[in-house]
Amino acid sequence: MLSNEKIREELANLVGSQNVLYNFESLQRYGRDETENLFFEAVAVVLPHTTEDVSKIMKFCFSNSIVITPRGAGTGLSGGALPASGGIVISFEKMNSIIQIDEANLQVTTEPGVITEVLQNAVKEKGLFYPPDPSSRGSCFIGGNVSANSGGPKAVKYGVVKDYVLNLEVVLPNGDIIITGANVLKNSTGYNLTQLMVGSEGTLGLITKIVLKLIPLPKYDLLILVPFNDVEKAGAAVSAIFRAGFMPSALELVEINALKIVSEYVGNNSIPVTDDIEAHLIIEVDGNNLESLYSEIESISQLLQDFDCGEIFFADNASQKEELWKLRRRTAEAVKINGYTIEEDTVVPRANLPQLIKGVKQLALENNFKVVCYGHAGDGNLHVRIKMDNNKNSLDNPEVIPVIRKLFTLVHSLGGTISGEHGIGLIQKSYMDIVFNKAAIEIMKGIKCAFDPHNILNPGKIF
């Protein structure tokens, strides 16, 4: 077994000493992400610049059984980028080029370290649209989005990351470089390695190039904020909107306690937060015919009257829209700072959202903790944030684990599952048995072993 000093020396020989970090500040920074309040120390952090750099690093680690944790921007919420098993961290921040925007075929080829919003803005300048937009889009990397199969508010109409990934370049744990598919819209050639890699959380291979499908950019969007004095009625209204034949481009739910916290955090007092309101829905429609969109938003507003909604706020201009989205996108950050450090990424069929909300509230009462709920109500994806006195983390916490098991058991009973877009990572792996039987888990472990026989790539994640 190589010493830490020898590992660092060999890595420096491979990619240059300036690309191997192991000072105190670097190890502190790369030993954390946005998951609870957790820290793990790596031997070193390596910053490759090319696919060939990644291949050299992987061959060295494979030959010496050195554990690797891949890392994007560190915005994850499941601990997938935490070096919990030691070893080295490979950060993709230097592989940050948009290689080509193919306007003729509506595709973009990118390296994994490109910030999601940067990519969206680049294709927008060409009149094109990449819809997946996680709340952290201003800082998260596109590679991390692919690894977690991220979603965001637009997923309700446009789908999640998997719906846009056409092809990938991947470095396997032994250093081999493969192309998983082809830059085409249809592909029935062998096993679908591309989709196997999407959502695999860096446990099978390291993604070094990504080819994404694009669509034309919608010309217009309209946005309303709808208050409800009953959070369960807000949940019921969500299903009614879709049953009536409408397809919003975003449909978000924010519970009032979360809205109060984030409003104070960002200094925005424009949203009504009176005591009789329990939740708000943020509803957006988009398209190319403005008259049709006004008609659609009016019809949705009329429908919502059946669910005892309050006065509907219409965002008249880009500034008001931006303020509303700012509140929604910074909710997780604000409530975490307020002490709601434990987040679970639940998802159920959207018609079952009211039962989930009711069950979560009952669970909080029975187990003496505070909870706020928010998320992508349009596709049943509810983020549950928990605040417990003296319990900041859920990982290996005997006081918190039984509560989380009850929550996920409730989710499963409603036809749902334990992660909609954050992934399993480190902190949710203990609950996989709730949604998968032993045979299913063994198949997944077999796939992991086929790709990574030495178990060096992000070990201890998912399973």
C-alpha positions as CSV (number, residue, x, y, z in Angstrom):
1,M,0.0,0.0,0.0
2,L,1.3,3.4,-1.0
3,S,1.7,6.1,1.6
4,N,-0.2,9.4,1.3
5,E,3.0,11.2,0.4
6,K,3.8,8.7,-2.3
7,I,0.2,8.9,-3.7
8,R,0.5,12.7,-3.9
9,E,3.9,12.5,-5.5
10,E,2.8,10.0,-8.2
11,L,-0.3,12.1,-9.0
12,A,1.8,15.2,-9.4
13,N,4.0,13.3,-11.8
14,L,0.9,12.4,-13.9
15,V,-0.9,15.8,-14.1
16,G,1.5,18.4,-12.6
17,S,1.9,19.5,-9.0
18,Q,-0.3,22.5,-9.5
19,N,-3.2,20.2,-10.1
20,V,-2.8,18.2,-6.9
21,L,-4.1,19.9,-3.8
22,Y,-3.7,18.7,-0.2
23,N,-3.3,21.8,1.9
24,F,-5.6,22.2,4.9
25,E,-8.0,24.7,3.2
26,S,-8.4,22.5,0.1
27,L,-9.1,19.3,2.0
28,Q,-11.6,21.2,4.1
29,R,-13.4,22.6,1.1
30,Y,-13.5,19.4,-0.9
31,G,-14.5,17.3,2.1
32,R,-17.9,18.9,2.3
33,D,-20.9,19.5,0.1
34,E,-24.5,20.7,0.8
35,T,-25.5,17.5,2.5
36,E,-26.4,18.1,6.2
37,N,-23.2,19.1,8.2
38,L,-20.8,16.3,7.1
39,F,-17.0,16.3,6.5
40,F,-14.6,13.6,5.3
41,E,-10.9,14.1,4.5
42,A,-9.3,12.9,1.3
43,V,-5.6,12.3,0.7
44,A,-5.6,14.7,-2.1
45,V,-7.8,16.6,-4.6
46,V,-6.8,16.2,-8.3
47,L,-7.9,18.7,-11.0
48,P,-7.7,17.0,-14.5
49,H,-7.8,19.2,-17.6
50,T,-8.5,16.5,-20.2
51,T,-10.0,13.1,-20.7
52,E,-6.4,11.7,-21.0
53,D,-5.6,13.2,-17.6
54,V,-8.6,11.4,-16.1
55,S,-7.6,8.1,-17.8
56,K,-4.0,8.4,-16.4
57,I,-5.3,9.0,-12.9
58,M,-7.8,6.1,-13.1
59,K,-5.1,3.7,-14.3
60,F,-2.8,4.7,-11.4
61,C,-5.6,4.3,-8.9
62,F,-6.8,1.0,-10.4
63,S,-3.3,-0.5,-10.2
64,N,-2.9,0.6,-6.6
65,S,-6.5,0.1,-5.3
66,I,-6.8,3.8,-4.4
67,V,-10.4,5.0,-3.8
68,I,-11.7,7.8,-6.0
69,T,-14.6,10.2,-5.3
70,P,-15.7,12.2,-8.4
71,R,-16.9,15.7,-7.7
72,G,-18.7,18.4,-9.6
73,A,-19.5,21.7,-7.9
74,G,-20.3,20.2,-4.5
75,T,-23.9,21.3,-4.5
76,G,-25.3,17.8,-3.9
77,L,-27.7,16.9,-1.1
78,S,-27.2,13.2,-0.7
79,G,-23.4,13.0,0.0
80,G,-22.5,11.6,-3.4
81,A,-19.4,13.8,-3.7
82,L,-18.1,13.2,-0.2
83,P,-14.9,11.2,0.2
84,A,-16.3,9.0,2.9
85,S,-13.9,6.2,2.2
86,G,-10.8,8.4,2.0
87,G,-8.6,8.2,-1.1
88,I,-8.6,11.0,-3.6
89,V,-11.2,13.4,-5.0
90,I,-11.2,14.1,-8.7
91,S,-12.8,17.5,-9.3
92,F,-13.9,18.4,-12.8
93,E,-13.8,22.2,-12.3
94,K,-11.0,22.6,-15.0
95,M,-12.9,20.6,-17.6
96,N,-15.3,23.5,-18.2
97,S,-15.6,24.1,-22.0
98,I,-18.7,24.0,-24.2
99,I,-17.2,22.1,-27.1
100,Q,-19.8,22.7,-29.8
101,I,-23.4,24.0,-30.2
102,D,-24.8,22.2,-33.2
103,E,-27.6,24.5,-34.3
104,A,-28.6,22.3,-37.3
105,N,-29.2,19.2,-35.2
106,L,-30.2,21.0,-32.0
107,Q,-27.4,19.5,-29.9
108,V,-24.7,20.7,-27.6
109,T,-21.4,18.9,-26.7
110,T,-20.0,19.9,-23.3
111,E,-17.4,19.0,-20.8
112,P,-18.7,18.1,-17.3
113,G,-17.4,21.1,-15.4
114,V,-19.6,23.7,-17.2
115,I,-22.1,25.4,-14.9
116,T,-25.6,24.5,-15.8
117,E,-26.8,28.1,-16.2
118,V,-23.8,29.0,-18.3
119,L,-24.7,26.2,-20.7
120,Q,-28.4,27.3,-20.7
121,N,-27.4,30.9,-21.5
122,A,-25.0,29.9,-24.2
123,V,-27.7,27.9,-26.1
124,K,-30.3,30.5,-25.4
125,E,-28.2,33.0,-27.4
126,K,-28.8,30.6,-30.4
127,G,-32.6,30.5,-29.8
128,L,-32.3,27.1,-28.2
129,F,-33.4,25.6,-24.8
130,Y,-31.9,23.1,-22.4
131,P,-34.8,22.8,-19.9
132,P,-33.5,20.9,-16.8
133,D,-32.9,23.6,-14.2
134,P,-32.1,22.5,-10.6
135,S,-32.3,25.2,-8.0
136,S,-28.5,25.4,-7.9
137,R,-28.2,25.9,-11.6
138,G,-26.2,29.0,-11.1
139,S,-23.4,27.0,-9.5
140,C,-23.9,23.3,-10.1
141,F,-22.1,21.5,-12.9
142,I,-23.7,19.7,-15.9
143,G,-21.7,16.6,-15.1
144,G,-23.1,16.4,-11.6
145,N,-26.6,16.9,-13.0
146,V,-26.1,13.9,-15.3
147,S,-24.6,11.8,-12.5
148,A,-27.7,12.5,-10.3
149,N,-30.3,12.6,-13.1
150,S,-31.3,16.1,-11.9
151,G,-34.6,17.7,-12.5
152,G,-35.9,21.1,-11.4
153,P,-39.0,23.1,-11.9
154,K,-39.2,22.6,-15.7
155,A,-39.2,18.8,-15.3
156,V,-43.0,18.7,-15.1
157,K,-43.4,19.7,-18.7
158,Y,-40.0,19.0,-20.3
159,G,-38.6,16.1,-18.3
160,V,-35.3,15.5,-16.4
161,V,-31.7,15.2,-17.5
162,K,-32.1,11.6,-18.8
163,D,-34.5,12.9,-21.4
164,Y,-31.8,15.1,-23.0
165,V,-28.6,13.0,-22.8
166,L,-27.8,11.5,-26.2
167,N,-24.3,10.3,-25.8
168,L,-21.4,10.2,-23.3
169,E,-17.7,9.8,-23.2
170,V,-16.8,7.8,-20.1
171,V,-13.5,6.8,-18.4
172,L,-13.9,3.4,-16.8
173,P,-12.2,2.6,-13.4
174,N,-9.3,0.8,-15.2
175,G,-8.7,3.9,-17.3
176,D,-10.3,2.7,-20.6
177,I,-12.2,5.3,-22.5
178,I,-15.5,4.5,-24.1
179,I,-18.3,6.2,-26.0
180,T,-21.7,5.0,-24.7
181,G,-23.9,5.6,-27.7
182,A,-24.3,7.9,-30.7
183,N,-25.2,11.5,-31.4
184,V,-28.6,10.5,-32.8
185,L,-32.2,10.8,-31.6
186,K,-33.0,7.0,-32.0
187,N,-30.6,4.2,-31.0
188,S,-31.4,0.5,-30.6
189,T,-27.8,-0.7,-30.8
190,G,-26.9,-3.0,-27.9
191,Y,-27.4,-2.2,-24.3
192,N,-28.2,1.4,-23.4
193,L,-25.0,2.3,-21.7
194,T,-25.8,6.0,-21.9
195,Q,-28.9,5.8,-19.7
196,L,-27.1,3.4,-17.4
197,M,-24.5,6.0,-16.7
198,V,-27.2,8.8,-16.2
199,G,-28.1,8.7,-12.5
200,S,-25.3,6.3,-11.5
201,E,-23.7,8.9,-9.2
202,G,-20.2,8.3,-10.3
203,T,-20.1,4.7,-9.2
204,L,-19.6,3.1,-12.7
205,G,-17.3,5.5,-14.6
206,L,-16.3,9.1,-14.9
207,I,-18.1,11.2,-17.5
208,T,-15.8,13.4,-19.5
209,K,-17.9,14.6,-22.4
210,I,-21.7,15.0,-22.7
211,V,-23.9,15.3,-25.8
212,L,-27.3,16.9,-25.0
213,K,-30.4,17.3,-27.1
214,L,-31.9,20.8,-27.3
215,I,-35.3,22.2,-28.2
216,P,-36.4,25.6,-29.6
217,L,-36.6,28.3,-26.9
218,P,-40.3,29.2,-26.1
219,K,-40.9,32.9,-26.8
220,Y,-43.2,33.7,-23.9
221,D,-43.9,32.7,-20.3
222,L,-46.5,33.8,-17.7
223,L,-46.2,33.3,-14.0
224,I,-48.7,33.4,-11.1
225,L,-48.4,33.0,-7.3
226,V,-51.5,31.4,-5.7
227,P,-52.0,31.3,-1.9
228,F,-54.0,28.6,-0.1
229,N,-55.2,28.5,3.5
230,D,-55.0,24.7,3.5
231,V,-51.7,23.0,2.3
232,E,-53.6,19.8,1.5
233,K,-56.0,21.7,-0.8
234,A,-53.0,23.2,-2.5
235,G,-51.8,19.6,-3.1
236,A,-55.2,18.5,-4.4
237,A,-55.3,21.5,-6.8
238,V,-52.1,20.3,-8.5
239,S,-53.7,17.1,-9.7
240,A,-56.8,18.9,-10.8
241,I,-54.8,21.2,-13.1
242,F,-53.5,18.2,-15.0
243,R,-56.8,16.4,-15.1
244,A,-58.3,19.5,-16.7
245,G,-55.9,19.1,-19.6
246,F,-53.3,21.9,-18.7
247,M,-49.6,21.4,-18.9
248,P,-47.7,24.1,-17.0
249,S,-44.0,24.5,-17.6
250,A,-43.5,24.7,-13.8
251,L,-45.7,24.0,-10.8
252,E,-44.0,24.5,-7.5
253,L,-45.3,24.3,-3.9
254,V,-43.8,26.3,-1.0
255,E,-45.2,25.9,2.5
256,I,-45.7,29.2,4.3
257,N,-43.1,28.5,7.0
258,A,-40.5,28.0,4.3
259,L,-41.6,31.1,2.4
260,K,-41.3,33.2,5.6
261,I,-37.8,32.0,6.2
262,V,-36.6,32.5,2.6
263,S,-38.4,35.9,2.3
264,E,-36.5,37.2,5.4
265,Y,-33.3,35.6,4.1
266,V,-33.3,37.4,0.8
267,G,-35.0,40.5,2.1
268,N,-38.1,40.2,0.0
269,N,-41.4,41.3,1.7
270,S,-43.5,41.5,-1.5
271,I,-45.2,38.1,-1.0
272,P,-48.2,37.9,1.4
273,V,-47.4,35.7,4.4
274,T,-50.4,36.3,6.6
275,D,-51.3,33.8,9.3
276,D,-54.3,32.3,7.4
277,I,-52.1,31.1,4.5
278,E,-50.5,27.7,4.7
279,A,-48.9,27.3,1.3
280,H,-48.4,28.9,-2.2
281,L,-48.3,27.4,-5.6
282,I,-46.0,29.0,-8.2
283,I,-47.5,28.2,-11.7
284,E,-45.8,29.0,-15.0
285,V,-47.0,28.4,-18.5
286,D,-44.9,28.9,-21.6
287,G,-45.2,28.7,-25.4
288,N,-45.1,30.8,-28.6
289,N,-48.6,32.2,-28.7
290,L,-49.1,34.9,-26.0
291,E,-52.8,35.1,-26.5
292,S,-53.2,31.4,-25.9
293,L,-51.0,31.6,-22.7
294,Y,-53.2,34.3,-21.3
295,S,-56.3,32.2,-21.9
296,E,-54.6,29.2,-20.3
297,I,-53.5,31.0,-17.2
298,E,-57.0,32.5,-16.8
299,S,-58.6,29.1,-17.0
300,I,-56.2,27.7,-14.5
301,S,-57.0,30.6,-12.2
302,Q,-60.7,29.9,-12.5
303,L,-60.2,26.2,-11.7
304,L,-58.2,27.0,-8.5
305,Q,-61.2,28.9,-7.1
306,D,-62.7,25.4,-6.4
307,F,-59.9,24.8,-3.9
308,D,-60.5,28.0,-1.8
309,C,-57.4,29.8,-3.0
310,G,-56.7,33.4,-2.0
311,E,-56.0,36.4,-4.2
312,I,-53.8,35.4,-7.1
313,F,-50.7,37.4,-7.8
314,F,-49.8,37.8,-11.4
315,A,-46.1,38.6,-12.2
316,D,-46.4,41.5,-14.6
317,N,-42.8,41.8,-15.7
318,A,-39.5,40.1,-15.9
319,S,-38.4,41.7,-12.6
320,Q,-41.4,40.3,-10.7
321,K,-40.8,36.9,-12.2
322,E,-37.2,36.9,-11.2
323,E,-38.1,37.8,-7.6
324,L,-40.6,34.9,-7.4
325,W,-38.1,32.4,-8.8
326,K,-35.4,33.8,-6.5
327,L,-37.5,33.0,-3.5
328,R,-38.2,29.4,-4.7
329,R,-34.6,28.7,-5.8
330,R,-33.1,29.9,-2.5
331,T,-35.5,28.1,-0.3
332,A,-33.3,25.1,0.5
333,E,-30.3,27.4,1.3
334,A,-32.4,29.5,3.6
335,V,-34.1,26.8,5.6
336,K,-30.9,24.9,6.0
337,I,-29.3,28.0,7.6
338,N,-32.4,28.2,9.8
339,G,-31.7,24.8,11.2
340,Y,-33.6,22.5,8.9
341,T,-30.5,20.5,8.0
342,I,-32.0,17.1,7.2
343,E,-33.5,17.0,3.7
344,E,-35.3,14.0,2.1
345,D,-36.2,14.1,-1.6
346,T,-39.5,12.2,-1.7
347,V,-41.6,11.6,-4.8
348,V,-45.1,10.1,-5.2
349,P,-47.7,10.0,-7.9
350,R,-48.9,13.6,-7.9
351,A,-52.5,12.7,-7.1
352,N,-51.2,11.3,-3.8
353,L,-49.5,14.5,-2.8
354,P,-52.2,15.6,-0.3
355,Q,-51.8,12.3,1.6
356,L,-48.0,12.7,1.6
357,I,-48.2,16.2,3.0
358,K,-50.8,15.1,5.6
359,G,-48.6,12.1,6.6
360,V,-45.5,14.2,6.9
361,K,-47.2,16.7,9.2
362,Q,-48.6,13.8,11.4
363,L,-45.1,12.2,11.5
364,A,-43.6,15.5,12.8
365,L,-46.3,15.8,15.5
366,E,-45.8,12.2,16.7
367,N,-42.0,12.4,16.7
368,N,-41.5,16.0,18.0
369,F,-39.7,17.6,15.2
370,K,-40.3,20.6,13.0
371,V,-40.8,20.2,9.2
372,V,-41.2,22.4,6.2
373,C,-42.2,21.2,2.7
374,Y,-41.6,22.6,-0.7
375,G,-40.8,21.3,-4.2
376,H,-41.9,20.3,-7.6
377,A,-45.5,19.6,-6.9
378,G,-46.3,19.2,-10.6
379,D,-44.5,15.9,-10.7
380,G,-45.1,14.8,-7.1
381,N,-41.5,15.6,-6.0
382,L,-41.7,17.0,-2.4
383,H,-38.6,18.1,-0.5
384,V,-39.1,17.4,3.2
385,R,-36.8,19.5,5.4
386,I,-36.5,18.4,9.1
387,K,-35.3,20.3,12.1
388,M,-34.5,18.4,15.2
389,D,-33.1,19.7,18.4
390,N,-29.5,18.5,18.9
391,N,-29.6,16.4,15.7
392,K,-28.1,18.2,12.7
393,N,-27.4,15.0,10.7
394,S,-29.3,11.9,9.8
395,L,-26.2,9.8,8.8
396,D,-25.7,7.0,11.3
397,N,-27.9,8.8,13.8
398,P,-29.9,6.3,15.9
399,E,-32.4,9.0,16.9
400,V,-33.1,10.1,13.3
401,I,-33.0,6.9,11.3
402,P,-36.3,5.5,12.7
403,V,-38.0,8.7,11.7
404,I,-36.6,8.6,8.2
405,R,-37.6,5.0,7.8
406,K,-41.2,5.9,8.8
407,L,-41.2,8.7,6.2
408,F,-39.9,6.5,3.4
409,T,-42.3,3.7,4.3
410,L,-45.1,6.2,4.0
411,V,-43.8,7.4,0.6
412,H,-43.6,3.8,-0.6
413,S,-47.1,3.0,0.6
414,L,-48.3,5.9,-1.6
415,G,-46.7,4.4,-4.7
416,G,-43.6,6.6,-4.4
417,T,-39.9,6.3,-4.0
418,I,-37.1,7.7,-1.9
419,S,-35.4,10.1,-4.3
420,G,-36.8,12.0,-7.2
421,E,-33.7,14.0,-8.3
422,H,-31.0,14.2,-5.6
423,G,-29.8,10.6,-5.8
424,I,-29.1,8.0,-3.1
425,G,-25.5,8.8,-2.4
426,L,-24.3,8.3,1.2
427,I,-27.2,9.2,3.4
428,Q,-30.1,7.3,1.8
429,K,-28.4,4.0,1.0
430,S,-29.7,2.4,4.2
431,Y,-33.2,2.8,3.0
432,M,-32.9,1.1,-0.4
433,D,-34.6,-2.0,1.0
434,I,-37.8,-0.1,1.5
435,V,-38.3,0.2,-2.3
436,F,-36.3,-2.7,-3.7
437,N,-36.2,-6.3,-2.8
438,K,-33.0,-8.3,-2.3
439,A,-33.0,-9.6,-5.9
440,A,-33.2,-6.1,-7.4
441,I,-30.4,-4.8,-5.2
442,E,-28.2,-7.8,-6.0
443,I,-28.6,-7.1,-9.8
444,M,-27.5,-3.5,-9.2
445,K,-24.5,-4.7,-7.2
446,G,-23.6,-7.0,-10.0
447,I,-23.6,-4.2,-12.5
448,K,-21.4,-2.2,-10.2
449,C,-19.0,-5.1,-9.9
450,A,-18.8,-5.6,-13.7
451,F,-17.7,-2.0,-14.2
452,D,-15.7,-1.6,-11.1
453,P,-14.3,-5.0,-9.9
454,H,-11.8,-3.4,-7.4
455,N,-14.6,-1.2,-5.9
456,I,-12.5,2.0,-6.1
457,L,-15.0,4.3,-7.7
458,N,-17.2,6.2,-5.2
459,P,-17.5,3.1,-2.9
460,G,-20.1,3.2,-0.1
461,K,-22.6,5.1,-2.2
462,I,-26.0,3.8,-3.2
463,F,-25.4,0.4,-1.5
